[in-house]
Amino acid sequence: MGPGPSNVAPSVLKAMAMPLVGHLDPVFIKMMEEIKTMLRAVFQTQNLMTFPVSGTGSAGMEFCFVNLIEPGDEVLIGVNGVFGTRMCDVAERCGAKVTKVEAPWGRIIEAQQIADALKESRPKLVAIVHAETSTGAWTPVEEISRLAHDAGALLLLDTVTSLAGCPVKIDEWQVDAVYSGTQKCLSCPPGLSPVSLSPRAMEAATRRKTKVQSWYLDVNMLAAYWGQERVYHHTAPISMNYALHEALRLVLEEGLENRWRRHERNHLALKSGLEATGLVLAGQEGHRLWPLNAVQVPNGVDEAVVRKKLLNDFNIEIGAGLGPLKGKIWRVGLMGETSSLPNVKAFLSALGQILNESGRKTNAEATSAAAAA
């Protein structure tokens, strides 16, 4: 129940144990097409260039920047946590001139901040973290997308913690480049990064004046492998693609909207249970993620001791705060397979027992009843 990886369905683990085939085998190529089709459905896009990059979510981040940015390009990046900060680092390594639009950790990037920054610059790319895993902040992007496009910029979106856990609508929001990870709400082991590029983004990647700085992540070559040509590029991780294929099948079998509602319900159950315990969620009201919940550590409580007891005594893992939020929050993941009411109740019960032992009295029955209601 930490910030990832989430639990994995037994059928996904079973898929990983299937016999290997060659990465150019007709059977594998057929599965590649099915993965692309299912990813388009989950991303809510018709983009032809939609596929999983061989690497974790950070590889997806780097894929987007190295393909779209050339030395000297201006980039506007929203920074309200660890992953906005990481975007800046990656963009600078591409030779970009980076302008940061910053918000306190736990707050969202406001559209007005982007509007004000665009008055001062004309960037090639605006990049936003949709779901900031380090804080639980959930930034709306529809208005930011409009502002970016009005300024002639591409929009890049990080959906590592939001994809399949809350609404992600790439075509409707006119997102040009997006990346995610398999180990969060898709409930697949870490190792692949689903990405999607719009026709505008592909045009920027194919009309570059300089070579993409990463040979491995160059979409111009990867397109020939994931496209109809099937030109050898690298040995794809066969077993991970088996796993993603099954994980995507499970997502679509449940139904995207049903899956979003499940994540919302369990987020609200956790919120209600915490309030009955006398605890609250941190972060900006109205913009708290469903899959990743930042719980405010009460005064006088050693958050590291609580996490250790949860793990050792109850076999429950949660995450610590990072950066300015270190020691101030617990990060509780309710992603994919992990997002269930029994898990919420188990966590609340264990947390209540630990707090009671430390002298902070909680009512376990009231907490459980609040979560169930």
URHU-V453832 format. One record per residue. N is the residue number from 0. RES is the residue in one letter. PSI is psi as a letter, one per 30 degrees, with the letter a starting at -180 (NA if undefined). BURIAL is # if it has 16 or more other C-alpha atoms within 10 Angstrom, else .. D_CENTER is the distance of its C-alpha to the mean C-alpha in Angstrom with 2 decimals. Layout:
# URHU-V453832
[[N/RES/PSI/BURIAL/D_CENTER] [N/RES/PSI/BURIAL/D_CENTER]]
This chain:
# URHU-V453832
[[0/M/h/#/15.16] [1/G/a/#/13.39] [2/P/g/#/9.85] [3/G/k/#/9.63] [4/P/l/#/11.01] [5/S/l/#/11.86] [6/N/l/#/15.27] [7/V/k/#/16.15] [8/A/k/#/18.73] [9/P/e/./22.15] [10/S/f/./22.39] [11/V/e/#/19.36] [12/L/e/#/21.08] [13/K/e/./24.30] [14/A/e/#/23.02] [15/M/f/#/22.31] [16/A/g/./25.99] [17/M/l/./27.35] [18/P/k/./29.81] [19/L/k/./28.64] [20/V/l/./29.73] [21/G/l/./29.91] [22/H/f/#/27.01] [23/L/g/./29.52] [24/D/k/./30.99] [25/P/e/./31.43] [26/V/e/./29.73] [27/F/e/#/26.56] [28/I/e/#/26.76] [29/K/e/./27.06] [30/M/e/./23.91] [31/M/e/#/22.06] [32/E/e/./23.19] [33/E/e/./22.04] [34/I/e/#/18.50] [35/K/e/#/18.45] [36/T/e/#/19.91] [37/M/e/#/17.49] [38/L/e/#/14.41] [39/R/e/#/16.23] [40/A/e/#/16.69] [41/V/e/#/13.11] [42/F/f/#/12.08] [43/Q/h/#/15.40] [44/T/l/#/16.99] [45/Q/g/#/20.23] [46/N/k/#/19.29] [47/L/e/#/21.29] [48/M/i/#/19.24] [49/T/j/#/16.26] [50/F/l/#/15.84] [51/P/k/#/14.00] [52/V/k/#/14.62] [53/S/j/#/16.27] [54/G/l/#/14.20] [55/T/a/#/10.96] [56/G/e/#/7.79] [57/S/e/#/10.24] [58/A/e/#/12.67] [59/G/e/#/10.71] [60/M/e/#/10.73] [61/E/e/#/14.36] [62/F/e/#/15.17] [63/C/e/#/14.57] [64/F/e/#/16.56] [65/V/f/#/19.34] [66/N/f/#/20.07] [67/L/f/#/20.18] [68/I/k/#/21.72] [69/E/l/#/25.28] [70/P/k/#/27.24] [71/G/f/./28.32] [72/D/k/#/25.76] [73/E/k/#/24.66] [74/V/k/#/21.00] [75/L/k/#/19.83] [76/I/k/#/16.66] [77/G/k/#/15.40] [78/V/j/#/15.27] [79/N/g/#/14.60] [80/G/a/#/13.10] [81/V/e/#/12.50] [82/F/f/#/9.99] [83/G/e/#/12.23] [84/T/e/#/15.00] [85/R/e/./13.73] [86/M/e/#/13.53] [87/C/e/#/17.14] [88/D/e/./18.23] [89/V/e/#/17.11] [90/A/e/#/18.71] [91/E/e/#/21.82] [92/R/f/./22.19] [93/C/f/#/22.39] [94/G/g/#/25.25] [95/A/l/#/23.69] [96/K/j/#/25.22] [97/V/k/#/22.36] [98/T/k/#/22.75] [99/K/k/#/20.51] [100/V/j/#/20.02] [101/E/k/#/19.47] [102/A/l/./18.99] [103/P/k/./19.59] [104/W/k/#/16.75] [105/G/f/#/15.83] [106/R/l/#/16.88] [107/I/l/#/15.26] [108/I/j/#/16.34] [109/E/k/#/19.26] [110/A/e/#/20.36] [111/Q/e/./23.78] [112/Q/e/./22.61] [113/I/e/#/21.40] [114/A/e/#/24.69] [115/D/e/./26.73] [116/A/e/#/25.17] [117/L/f/#/25.80] [118/K/f/./29.44] [119/E/f/./29.77] [120/S/l/./28.11] [121/R/i/#/27.38] [122/P/l/#/24.25] [123/K/f/#/23.33] [124/L/k/#/19.60] [125/V/k/#/17.63] [126/A/k/#/14.07] [127/I/k/#/11.76] [128/V/j/#/8.46] [129/H/e/#/7.75] [130/A/j/#/6.05] [131/E/j/#/7.62] [132/T/f/#/7.03] [133/S/f/#/10.65] [134/T/f/#/12.22] [135/G/g/#/10.69] [136/A/k/#/11.54] [137/W/j/#/10.61] [138/T/k/#/12.26] [139/P/k/#/14.15] [140/V/f/#/14.47] [141/E/e/./17.47] [142/E/e/./20.10] [143/I/e/#/18.40] [144/S/e/#/18.26] [145/R/e/#/21.95] [146/L/e/#/22.87] [147/A/e/#/21.32] [148/H/e/#/23.11] [149/D/f/./26.30] [150/A/g/#/26.30] [151/G/g/./26.01] [152/A/l/#/22.61] [153/L/l/#/19.67] [154/L/k/#/16.30] [155/L/k/#/13.16] [156/L/k/#/9.71] [157/D/j/#/6.34] [158/T/h/#/4.01] [159/V/e/#/1.55] [160/T/f/#/2.34] [161/S/e/#/4.75] [162/L/k/#/6.08] [163/A/g/#/9.22] [164/G/f/#/8.98] [165/C/l/#/10.19] [166/P/k/#/11.82] [167/V/j/#/10.46] [168/K/i/#/13.79] [169/I/e/#/13.91] [170/D/e/./17.71] [171/E/e/./18.65] [172/W/f/#/16.83] [173/Q/h/#/18.20] [174/V/k/#/15.16] [175/D/e/#/16.62] [176/A/k/#/13.87] [177/V/k/#/10.24] [178/Y/l/#/8.06] [179/S/a/#/5.24] [180/G/l/#/6.05] [181/T/f/#/8.65] [182/Q/g/#/8.82] [183/K/c/#/6.64] [184/C/f/#/7.84] [185/L/f/#/9.63] [186/S/h/#/11.65] [187/C/k/#/12.74] [188/P/l/#/13.69] [189/P/k/#/11.89] [190/G/f/#/13.59] [191/L/l/#/12.35] [192/S/j/#/9.92] [193/P/k/#/10.33] [194/V/l/#/11.53] [195/S/k/#/13.87] [196/L/k/#/16.61] [197/S/l/#/19.01] [198/P/e/./22.75] [199/R/e/./22.93] [200/A/e/#/20.38] [201/M/e/#/22.24] [202/E/e/./25.46] [203/A/e/#/24.34] [204/A/e/#/23.40] [205/T/f/./26.68] [206/R/g/./28.94] [207/R/l/./28.10] [208/K/f/./31.17] [209/T/l/./29.91] [210/K/k/./28.37] [211/V/k/#/24.64] [212/Q/f/#/24.64] [213/S/j/./22.76] [214/W/e/./24.79] [215/Y/e/./22.19] [216/L/g/#/19.45] [217/D/j/#/22.02] [218/V/f/#/21.07] [219/N/e/./24.80] [220/M/e/#/25.48] [221/L/e/#/22.42] [222/A/e/#/23.38] [223/A/f/./26.72] [224/Y/e/#/25.30] [225/W/f/#/22.84] [226/G/a/#/25.40] [227/Q/f/./28.88] [228/E/e/./30.56] [229/R/h/./28.87] [230/V/k/./29.89] [231/Y/k/./29.14] [232/H/e/./26.56] [233/H/l/./25.17] [234/T/j/./25.26] [235/A/k/#/22.13] [236/P/j/./20.87] [237/I/e/#/22.69] [238/S/e/#/21.71] [239/M/e/#/17.95] [240/N/e/#/18.48] [241/Y/e/#/20.65] [242/A/e/#/17.92] [243/L/e/#/15.32] [244/H/e/#/18.23] [245/E/e/#/19.01] [246/A/e/#/15.52] [247/L/e/#/15.27] [248/R/e/#/18.84] [249/L/e/#/18.15] [250/V/e/#/15.44] [251/L/f/#/18.01] [252/E/e/./20.83] [253/E/e/./19.47] [254/G/k/./18.78] [255/L/e/#/15.69] [256/E/e/./17.41] [257/N/e/./18.64] [258/R/e/#/15.28] [259/W/e/#/13.98] [260/R/e/#/17.29] [261/R/e/#/17.08] [262/H/e/#/13.95] [263/E/e/#/15.81] [264/R/e/#/19.02] [265/N/e/#/17.90] [266/H/e/#/16.30] [267/L/e/#/19.69] [268/A/e/#/21.60] [269/L/e/#/20.13] [270/K/e/#/20.91] [271/S/e/#/24.42] [272/G/e/#/25.10] [273/L/e/#/24.20] [274/E/e/./26.46] [275/A/f/#/29.22] [276/T/f/#/28.89] [277/G/g/./29.22] [278/L/l/./25.68] [279/V/l/#/23.19] [280/L/k/#/19.53] [281/A/l/#/18.95] [282/G/l/#/17.41] [283/Q/k/#/18.45] [284/E/k/./20.07] [285/G/f/./18.75] [286/H/h/#/15.30] [287/R/k/#/13.91] [288/L/k/#/10.68] [289/W/e/#/11.78] [290/P/f/#/9.42] [291/L/j/#/9.72] [292/N/k/#/13.32] [293/A/j/#/15.10] [294/V/k/#/18.68] [295/Q/k/#/21.47] [296/V/k/#/23.78] [297/P/l/./27.34] [298/N/k/./30.10] [299/G/g/./32.02] [300/V/k/./29.42] [301/D/j/./28.35] [302/E/e/#/24.63] [303/A/e/./24.81] [304/V/e/./27.74] [305/V/e/#/25.99] [306/R/e/#/23.00] [307/K/e/./25.60] [308/K/e/#/27.62] [309/L/e/#/24.75] [310/L/e/./24.05] [311/N/e/./27.73] [312/D/f/./29.34] [313/F/f/./26.87] [314/N/h/./24.51] [315/I/k/#/21.47] [316/E/k/#/18.84] [317/I/l/#/16.91] [318/G/l/#/15.48] [319/A/l/#/17.44] [320/G/l/#/16.95] [321/L/l/#/16.54] [322/G/b/./18.66] [323/P/f/./20.65] [324/L/g/#/19.22] [325/K/k/./20.48] [326/G/f/#/22.87] [327/K/f/#/22.09] [328/I/l/#/19.17] [329/W/k/#/17.90] [330/R/j/#/14.21] [331/V/j/#/14.43] [332/G/k/#/11.74] [333/L/i/#/12.63] [334/M/k/#/10.23] [335/G/b/#/11.83] [336/E/f/#/15.23] [337/T/f/#/15.10] [338/S/j/#/15.06] [339/S/l/#/18.85] [340/L/e/#/21.74] [341/P/e/./23.57] [342/N/e/#/20.77] [343/V/e/#/20.72] [344/K/e/#/24.51] [345/A/e/./24.64] [346/F/e/#/22.50] [347/L/e/#/24.58] [348/S/e/#/27.77] [349/A/e/#/27.08] [350/L/e/#/26.04] [351/G/e/#/29.18] [352/Q/e/#/31.40] [353/I/e/#/30.23] [354/L/e/#/30.75] [355/N/e/./34.13] [356/E/f/./35.19] [357/S/g/./34.49] [358/G/f/./36.79] [359/R/j/./34.33] [360/K/k/./35.49] [361/T/l/#/33.19] [362/N/j/./34.20] [363/A/e/#/32.38] [364/E/e/./33.86] [365/A/e/./32.92] [366/T/e/#/29.33] [367/S/e/#/29.02] [368/A/e/./30.83] [369/A/e/#/28.61] [370/A/e/#/25.44] [371/A/e/#/27.22] [372/A/NA/./28.54]]
